Amino acid sequence: MMDRQQPHLTLSMVVRNEGDRYLSEALKRHRTYIDAAVIIDDASTDRTPELCMELLEGIPLKLVRNRVPMFANEIELRKKQWEETVATGPDWILNLDADEWFEDRFASGVHSLMLQSEMALYSFRMYDFWTRTAYREDDLWQMHAGYRPLLLRYQPEFDYAWQETAQHCGRYPENIYNLPNAISDFRVKHMGWSDPLDRIAKFRRYMSYDPEGKFGSLQHYYSILDDRPRLFEWREDTEQP
């Protein structure tokens, strides 16, 4: 039984064949500040499920294994992730992908966000890393110019509603901004583009699932293959340009 004296943080994540990518580093970082985790394994064929159990040993973990991959219909996958997560009765939910983690100072600062009573949602700047130390910024790659909703106080009485699109549906219900919300200056590193082989695989996947660009931008898809992108070196714990 969780101690309800302080708000608890539940990590919510979808994984698939992450064993040789960024999952190990991500979970090692997250386990320093989370109280529980809910992970949907989307029919991995490698050791991803076992890795989750090993790296989160000692932390309450709900691991749900899909027998058949659901990513081609992302809305159903995200709904399942949501339903399995809220079924655990979370206080706060931190929804991250397996190739994302916060800058170092987040670990000591996240609980100050959860302790306040006014806000129910926090959004953060996320940077697309193109190498281990540099992020991309150009006309098509400027995700960090905006803020992504990642940290949510779960409120059972709120009527959550989803954006019903097969791809790019969002990782949370679409109406969460109707809740009291704020932005945070903690920044997120998205490492999923930082390996050239991963970039090629992602390009092929997007073109397979969305060849006409109905759910995204074909121009953006093809820009994944740019051979001279505009990169900036990351500076830890300081403001980026």
Buried (B, 14 or more C-beta within 10 A) or exposed (E): EBEEEEBBBBBBBBBBBBBEBBBBBBBEBBBEBBBBBBBBBBBBEEBBBEBBEEBBEEBBBBBBEBEEBBBEBBBBBBBBBBEBBBEBEBBBBBBBBBBBBBBEEBBEBBBEBBEEEEBBBBBBBBBBBBBEEBBBBEEBBEBBEEBBBBBBBBEEEBEBEBEEEBBEBBBBBBEBEBBEBBBBEBBBBBBBBBBEEBBEEBBEEBBEBBEEBEBBEBEEBBBBEBEEBEBBEBEEEEEEE
